[in-house]
């Protein structure tokens, strides 16, 4: 799902075809203590909130709200939580 949505057009994840350099490298996102440049703690609940509406947590950030479905949010959070 990460590769089929627009995520990989901005982010990098080592070992995948996602190699864009526009946004932060997500290779080890699950190991980070914070998200959004330190705006919130990194845990599954907050990661979901970030993916759901990044602008609500960090107004002016470059990541847009992609209006992801609940199913896509669940899938993306589950995948990103494996990246330690």
N, C-alpha and C positions, 0 to 999 in steps of 0.2 A: 504494500500500500504506500509506504514511504516513497518508493521509486516511481510509482504510477501517478501520484499526485504531484503538485508543483514543489514539494519539499526539496527534492534533489536538484532543483534549478538554482538554489541558493546555498544549501548546506552540503558539507562533506561528511561522509562516514567511511573511514578506512575499510578496505576490503569489499567495497561495493562500487557501483558505477556512479554513485553520488560523489562528485568531486568539485563542486562549485566553491568559489572562494568569497562569495558576496556576504554570507551570514556566518555565524559561528560554526566551528567544526563540532559535530555532535558525536564523534567517535566514542567518547567516554562520558556522555551526558549523565548517565545514571550514577556515576561516581562523584559528580559535582555536588557541592553543599548548597549552592544557590542557583537560581534561574534568573534570566532577564537582567544580567549584570548586577546581581545582588539584591534585586527587588523582593524576591520571595525565596523561602527555603525550598530545596529540591526534594519533593516527595511525590508519589503518584497523584495525589489529590491536587496539588499545586501545579504539577505538570499538565494535568487535564485542564485546569483553569487557564493556564497560559496558552495552550493550544486552542482553547475555546474562544478566547478573546484577549490577545496580548495587549491591545490598546487599553483595556480596562485596568490592567495591572501596571502598565508602563506607558502612559500617554506619550505619543510622539515617537515610539519605537518604530523601526522600519518593517517589522513583521506585521502584515495585514491580518485581518480576521477573515479566514477562508470559509467561515460558516459550515464547519464540518459537522456531519451527522453524529449522533451519539455512538453509533456503531464504529464509525471511523475514528472518533476520539478514543474509544476503548481499545481499538486495534493499535493505534499509534502509541498510546501510552504503554501498552503491553510490550510493544517492540522496543521503544526507547528505553524502557526500564531494564532491558537485557544488555544494554550497551555500557558495560562497566569497564 
